[in-house]
Amino acid sequence: MAPRKRIRRNADLPTNLYANKVNGVTYYRYKRPDTGTWHQMGSIKPEAVASARQLNSILQTPDDLVAKVMGKPDNSVNNLIQRYEDEYLDAQALAGSTRQNAGYRLARFKTDLGDRDVNEFDTRVVADYLDKNFTRDSYVKHRQTLTDLFRFAQTKGLYPSDQPNPVTITYAKGDHDKDRQRMTLEQFKAIHAIAPDWMQIAMELALVTLQSRLEVISMRFSDYDEDTGELRVVRQKVEKHEHAYLLIRSPHLAKIVSRARQSGVVSPFLVHRAPVRRKPAKGRHHWTQIMPNNFTELFREYRDKTDVFDDIPRKNRPTFHEIRSLGSWLYKKQGFDNENYIQPLMAHADEKMTQEYQKGHERAWVHVNAELDINTILPEHLEKYSI
């Protein structure tokens, strides 16, 4: 026989928490799932709910197959994530890389939290999980996904709508500056000197076209028109915006493309290599294609083989993405203006973002005048100090 449904006054409460009105005042009590004993939780609902969720996380065992057969609804995080992906995430017009990254974070939640009941989560539980497992950018991204996940849960009745989203109250940690250092031209040259041909080509493409890792390793020979010297690029992260579709014309691309053709490896991609082993990978269209995460790891290896970063902690060393920032600064140094040249090339919607990329490469000295006549202020010192 299926478990009896909770009465209306208890419907929005976590499992094992019950409400009882006495003389017009609602009191709450908790029934331990392991012993069946009752414990008074006072008359303040938020405190009672928070305590009940914390106790459930300690005392309740995960839902099992027997409970499901007996009719108990699946209110696990696993089920929530599955519904979130099927009913919401897949319907969004997300770029491939954005959808993939969201999938990585959701998979992590499944591993860490999948068997737990959604109603067990309050701000304390969520904050403890985020603080113990993530830092800096990783913390921000996982918190953002978790916020959206619980917002979806509330709209589907899987989490009480009269309770605040347990993630939004947690510390956002979004006000820190990145510790990663900008890449200098000297550092670029040092890495370029020891890198293999295919990595050199990737670095040169990033420097000239100001495109990021994903766009660089996705460039195909068919995207380049030898007659016009133009390269077609779609900025995948902002693909839905008009400024994401670029037709880049450069007199310097011809030599780079020609060198890529001389690799001795037949490939549709400008940046390619012959791997030691041909391993299938999700999203790989050709065996010579280099996948994003693998490319990042290889770039770090070549970067760290130089001696120019020995005095910089590994976590603070510039990544491949910093080549885009360096290129933007070099364009500016050569006299190209942000609004009409660099900003469109970087597919930025406004100049503020372009300027953000250019910050940190060189101290900017602001020319000002200081023409206060101190002689009129301290005339009594004129003779003494010969001012």
C-alpha positions as CSV (number, residue, x, y, z in Angstrom):
1,M,0.0,0.0,0.0
2,A,1.4,3.4,-1.0
3,P,2.3,5.9,1.8
4,R,-0.5,8.2,2.9
5,K,-0.4,11.7,1.5
6,R,0.4,14.5,3.9
7,I,-2.5,16.6,5.1
8,R,-2.7,20.2,3.7
9,R,-1.1,22.0,6.7
10,N,2.0,19.7,6.4
11,A,2.2,19.6,2.6
12,D,4.9,22.4,2.3
13,L,7.0,21.1,5.2
14,P,10.1,18.9,4.9
15,T,9.7,15.2,5.4
16,N,9.2,14.2,9.1
17,L,8.2,17.8,10.2
18,Y,4.6,18.3,11.3
19,A,2.5,21.3,12.3
20,N,-0.1,21.4,15.0
21,K,-2.2,24.5,15.9
22,V,-3.0,25.0,19.6
23,N,-5.0,28.1,20.8
24,G,-4.4,29.8,17.5
25,V,-0.6,29.2,17.6
26,T,1.1,26.8,15.2
27,Y,3.7,24.6,16.8
28,Y,6.1,22.3,15.0
29,R,7.5,18.9,15.9
30,Y,9.9,16.5,14.3
31,K,9.5,12.7,14.1
32,R,12.9,10.9,13.9
33,P,12.8,8.5,10.9
34,D,15.1,6.0,12.7
35,T,13.4,5.8,16.1
36,G,10.0,7.2,15.6
37,T,10.3,9.5,18.6
38,W,8.9,13.1,18.6
39,H,10.8,16.3,19.3
40,Q,9.4,19.7,19.7
41,M,10.7,22.3,17.2
42,G,9.1,25.5,18.5
43,S,6.6,27.9,16.8
44,I,9.0,29.7,14.4
45,K,8.5,28.1,11.0
46,P,11.8,29.0,9.3
47,E,13.8,27.7,12.2
48,A,11.8,24.5,12.4
49,V,12.1,23.9,8.6
50,A,15.9,24.6,8.7
51,S,16.4,22.2,11.6
52,A,14.2,19.5,10.0
53,R,16.2,19.6,6.8
54,Q,19.5,19.4,8.6
55,L,18.2,16.4,10.7
56,N,16.9,14.7,7.5
57,S,20.3,15.0,5.9
58,I,21.8,13.2,8.8
59,L,19.1,10.6,9.7
60,Q,17.4,9.8,6.4
61,T,18.8,7.1,4.1
62,P,18.6,7.7,0.3
63,D,15.5,6.6,-1.6
64,D,15.8,3.0,-2.7
65,L,14.0,0.9,-5.3
66,V,11.6,-0.6,-2.7
67,A,10.4,2.9,-1.7
68,K,9.8,3.7,-5.4
69,V,7.8,0.5,-6.0
70,M,5.7,1.3,-2.9
71,G,4.6,4.5,-4.5
72,K,6.9,7.1,-2.9
73,P,7.6,9.9,-5.4
74,D,11.2,10.4,-6.4
75,N,12.2,13.8,-5.1
76,S,15.9,13.2,-5.3
77,V,18.4,15.6,-6.8
78,N,19.1,13.1,-9.5
79,N,15.4,13.3,-10.6
80,L,15.5,17.1,-10.4
81,I,18.5,17.4,-12.6
82,Q,17.0,15.0,-15.1
83,R,13.8,17.0,-15.4
84,Y,15.8,20.3,-15.5
85,E,17.8,19.0,-18.5
86,D,14.8,17.5,-20.3
87,E,12.2,20.2,-19.6
88,Y,14.3,23.4,-19.5
89,L,18.0,23.2,-20.4
90,D,17.6,21.4,-23.7
91,A,15.0,23.9,-24.8
92,Q,17.3,26.9,-24.4
93,A,19.3,28.2,-27.4
94,L,22.6,27.7,-25.8
95,A,25.9,27.6,-27.6
96,G,27.5,24.2,-27.7
97,S,30.3,25.0,-25.2
98,T,27.9,26.7,-22.8
99,R,25.6,23.6,-22.8
100,Q,28.6,21.3,-22.4
101,N,29.9,23.3,-19.4
102,A,26.5,23.2,-17.8
103,G,26.5,19.5,-18.3
104,Y,29.8,19.1,-16.5
105,R,28.5,21.0,-13.5
106,L,25.3,19.0,-13.3
107,A,27.2,15.8,-13.6
108,R,29.2,16.9,-10.6
109,F,26.0,17.6,-8.6
110,K,24.7,14.1,-9.5
111,T,27.9,12.5,-8.2
112,D,28.0,14.6,-5.0
113,L,24.3,15.1,-4.2
114,G,22.3,12.8,-6.4
115,D,20.7,10.5,-3.9
116,R,19.7,13.3,-1.4
117,D,16.1,14.6,-1.1
118,V,15.7,18.1,-2.6
119,N,13.8,19.2,0.5
120,E,16.9,18.5,2.7
121,F,18.6,21.6,1.3
122,D,18.7,24.9,3.2
123,T,21.2,27.7,3.0
124,R,23.5,26.1,5.6
125,V,23.7,22.8,3.7
126,V,24.3,24.5,0.3
127,A,26.9,27.0,1.7
128,D,28.8,24.1,3.3
129,Y,28.8,22.1,0.1
130,L,30.0,25.0,-2.0
131,D,32.7,26.2,0.4
132,K,34.2,22.7,0.8
133,N,34.2,21.8,-2.9
134,F,34.9,24.9,-5.0
135,T,37.0,28.1,-5.0
136,R,37.0,31.3,-7.0
137,D,35.7,31.0,-10.6
138,S,34.7,27.3,-10.1
139,Y,32.7,28.4,-7.0
140,V,30.9,31.2,-8.9
141,K,30.0,28.9,-11.8
142,H,28.7,26.0,-9.7
143,R,26.8,28.4,-7.5
144,Q,25.1,30.0,-10.5
145,T,24.0,26.6,-11.9
146,L,22.8,25.4,-8.5
147,T,20.8,28.6,-8.1
148,D,19.1,28.0,-11.5
149,L,18.5,24.4,-10.6
150,F,16.6,25.2,-7.4
151,R,14.7,28.0,-9.1
152,F,13.4,25.3,-11.5
153,A,12.6,23.0,-8.6
154,Q,10.4,25.7,-7.1
155,T,8.5,26.3,-10.4
156,K,7.8,22.5,-10.6
157,G,6.7,22.1,-7.0
158,L,9.7,20.0,-6.1
159,Y,10.9,22.6,-3.5
160,P,8.5,24.8,-1.4
161,S,7.7,28.1,-3.3
162,D,7.1,30.0,0.0
163,Q,10.7,29.3,1.1
164,P,13.6,31.4,-0.3
165,N,15.8,29.7,-2.9
166,P,18.5,28.2,-0.6
167,V,21.3,29.1,-3.0
168,T,20.7,32.8,-3.6
169,I,21.4,33.7,0.0
170,T,24.8,32.1,0.0
171,Y,27.9,34.3,-0.5
172,A,28.3,35.2,-4.2
173,K,32.1,35.7,-4.1
174,G,31.9,37.6,-7.3
175,D,33.8,40.7,-6.2
176,H,37.4,39.3,-6.3
177,D,39.9,40.2,-8.9
178,K,41.5,37.4,-10.9
179,D,45.0,36.5,-9.8
180,R,46.0,35.2,-13.2
181,Q,48.6,37.5,-14.7
182,R,48.6,39.0,-18.2
183,M,50.9,37.6,-20.8
184,T,53.7,39.8,-21.9
185,L,55.1,39.7,-25.5
186,E,58.4,38.3,-24.1
187,Q,56.5,35.4,-22.4
188,F,54.6,34.8,-25.7
189,K,57.8,34.6,-27.6
190,A,59.4,32.2,-25.0
191,I,56.5,29.7,-25.2
192,H,56.3,30.1,-29.0
193,A,60.0,29.2,-29.3
194,I,59.7,25.8,-27.7
195,A,56.2,24.9,-28.9
196,P,55.6,22.4,-31.8
197,D,54.4,23.8,-35.2
198,W,50.7,23.2,-34.6
199,M,50.8,25.1,-31.2
200,Q,52.7,27.9,-32.8
201,I,50.1,28.2,-35.5
202,A,47.3,28.3,-32.8
203,M,49.2,31.0,-30.9
204,E,49.7,33.1,-34.1
205,L,46.1,32.8,-35.1
206,A,45.0,33.9,-31.6
207,L,47.3,36.9,-31.7
208,V,46.3,38.0,-35.2
209,T,42.6,37.3,-35.1
210,L,42.0,38.0,-31.3
211,Q,39.9,34.9,-31.1
212,S,39.8,32.6,-28.1
213,R,40.8,28.9,-27.7
214,L,37.5,27.4,-28.8
215,E,37.3,29.5,-32.0
216,V,41.0,28.9,-32.9
217,I,40.9,25.1,-32.6
218,S,37.6,25.0,-34.5
219,M,38.9,27.0,-37.6
220,R,38.8,24.9,-40.8
221,F,40.7,25.3,-44.0
222,S,37.3,25.7,-45.7
223,D,36.7,28.8,-43.6
224,Y,39.5,30.6,-45.3
225,D,39.1,32.2,-48.8
226,E,42.5,32.3,-50.4
227,D,41.3,34.8,-53.1
228,T,40.1,37.4,-50.7
229,G,42.3,36.5,-47.7
230,E,39.2,36.4,-45.5
231,L,38.5,33.9,-42.6
232,R,35.0,33.2,-41.5
233,V,34.6,32.8,-37.7
234,V,31.5,32.3,-35.5
235,R,32.0,33.3,-31.9
236,Q,30.3,30.3,-30.3
237,K,29.9,31.8,-26.8
238,V,27.8,34.7,-28.2
239,E,26.5,33.0,-31.4
240,K,23.0,34.4,-31.0
241,H,24.3,37.9,-31.3
242,E,24.8,39.6,-34.6
243,H,28.4,40.7,-33.8
244,A,29.4,37.1,-33.3
245,Y,29.6,36.4,-37.1
246,L,33.0,37.7,-38.2
247,L,34.6,37.8,-41.6
248,I,38.2,38.5,-40.8
249,R,40.5,39.9,-43.5
250,S,44.2,40.0,-42.8
251,P,47.3,40.0,-45.1
252,H,49.1,37.9,-42.4
253,L,46.7,34.9,-42.5
254,A,48.0,33.5,-45.8
255,K,51.4,32.5,-44.4
256,I,49.9,30.9,-41.3
257,V,47.4,28.9,-43.4
258,S,50.1,27.8,-45.8
259,R,52.3,26.6,-42.9
260,A,49.3,24.6,-41.5
261,R,48.9,22.9,-44.9
262,Q,52.5,21.8,-44.8
263,S,52.1,19.7,-41.6
264,G,52.1,16.4,-43.5
265,V,48.9,15.4,-41.8
266,V,45.6,15.6,-43.8
267,S,43.1,17.4,-41.7
268,P,40.1,19.8,-42.2
269,F,41.3,21.9,-39.2
270,L,43.9,24.6,-39.3
271,V,45.2,23.6,-35.9
272,H,45.7,19.8,-35.9
273,R,48.1,17.1,-35.0
274,A,48.6,13.4,-35.3
275,P,48.0,12.0,-31.8
276,V,49.9,9.0,-30.5
277,R,46.7,7.1,-30.1
278,R,43.4,7.7,-32.0
279,K,40.9,7.8,-29.1
280,P,37.2,8.6,-29.7
281,A,35.8,11.6,-27.9
282,K,32.4,13.2,-27.7
283,G,32.3,16.2,-30.1
284,R,35.4,15.1,-32.1
285,H,34.7,15.3,-35.8
286,H,38.1,14.1,-37.1
287,W,40.9,12.1,-35.6
288,T,43.3,15.0,-36.0
289,Q,41.1,17.5,-34.1
290,I,42.3,18.7,-30.8
291,M,39.7,18.9,-28.0
292,P,39.5,22.0,-25.8
293,N,40.5,20.5,-22.5
294,N,43.4,18.6,-24.1
295,F,44.6,21.7,-25.8
296,T,44.6,23.6,-22.6
297,E,46.6,20.9,-20.8
298,L,49.2,20.8,-23.7
299,F,49.5,24.6,-23.7
300,R,50.2,24.6,-20.0
301,E,52.9,22.0,-20.4
302,Y,54.8,24.0,-23.0
303,R,54.3,27.2,-21.0
304,D,55.7,25.6,-17.8
305,K,58.7,24.2,-19.8
306,T,60.0,27.7,-20.2
307,D,61.9,29.3,-17.3
308,V,60.1,32.7,-17.5
309,F,57.3,31.6,-15.2
310,D,59.4,29.9,-12.4
311,D,58.7,32.7,-10.0
312,I,55.0,32.8,-10.6
313,P,52.7,30.3,-8.8
314,R,51.2,27.8,-11.3
315,K,47.6,28.9,-10.7
316,N,48.5,32.5,-11.5
317,R,50.4,31.9,-14.7
318,P,48.7,33.2,-17.9
319,T,46.6,30.8,-19.9
320,F,46.1,30.6,-23.7
321,H,43.2,33.0,-23.3
322,E,45.6,35.8,-22.3
323,I,47.0,35.7,-25.9
324,R,43.8,37.4,-27.0
325,S,44.3,40.1,-24.4
326,L,47.9,40.5,-25.4
327,G,46.9,40.8,-29.1
328,S,44.3,43.4,-28.3
329,W,46.9,45.5,-26.5
330,L,49.4,45.2,-29.3
331,Y,46.8,46.4,-31.8
332,K,46.2,49.4,-29.6
333,K,49.9,50.1,-29.3
334,Q,50.1,50.1,-33.1
335,G,47.5,52.8,-33.3
336,F,44.3,50.9,-34.1
337,D,41.3,52.3,-32.2
338,N,39.0,50.3,-30.0
339,E,35.6,51.3,-31.3
340,N,36.1,50.9,-35.0
341,Y,38.7,48.2,-35.2
342,I,39.6,46.2,-32.1
343,Q,36.1,45.9,-30.5
344,P,34.4,44.5,-33.6
345,L,37.4,42.1,-34.1
346,M,36.9,40.7,-30.6
347,A,33.1,40.5,-31.1
348,H,32.5,42.7,-28.1
349,A,29.2,44.4,-27.8
350,D,30.7,47.5,-26.1
351,E,34.1,49.1,-25.7
352,K,34.1,48.6,-21.9
353,M,34.7,44.9,-22.4
354,T,37.5,45.6,-24.8
355,Q,39.2,48.0,-22.4
356,E,38.9,45.3,-19.7
357,Y,41.0,42.9,-21.8
358,Q,43.6,45.6,-22.4
359,K,44.1,46.4,-18.7
360,G,47.2,45.3,-16.9
361,H,49.7,45.1,-19.8
362,E,51.4,48.4,-19.1
363,R,51.1,51.1,-16.5
364,A,49.3,54.0,-18.2
365,W,50.8,57.4,-17.3
366,V,48.2,60.2,-17.4
367,H,49.7,63.5,-18.5
368,V,48.5,66.4,-16.3
369,N,49.6,69.8,-15.4
370,A,50.5,71.2,-11.9
371,E,50.6,75.0,-12.2
372,L,49.8,76.2,-8.7
373,D,52.0,79.2,-7.9
374,I,53.3,78.3,-4.5
375,N,55.0,81.7,-4.3
376,T,51.7,83.4,-3.8
377,I,50.8,81.1,-1.0
378,L,54.0,81.2,1.0
379,P,55.5,84.6,0.3
380,E,57.2,84.8,3.7
381,H,59.5,81.9,2.7
382,L,60.7,83.4,-0.6
383,E,63.8,84.9,0.8
384,K,64.6,82.1,3.2
385,Y,64.4,79.3,0.7
386,S,65.0,81.3,-2.4
387,I,61.8,80.1,-4.0
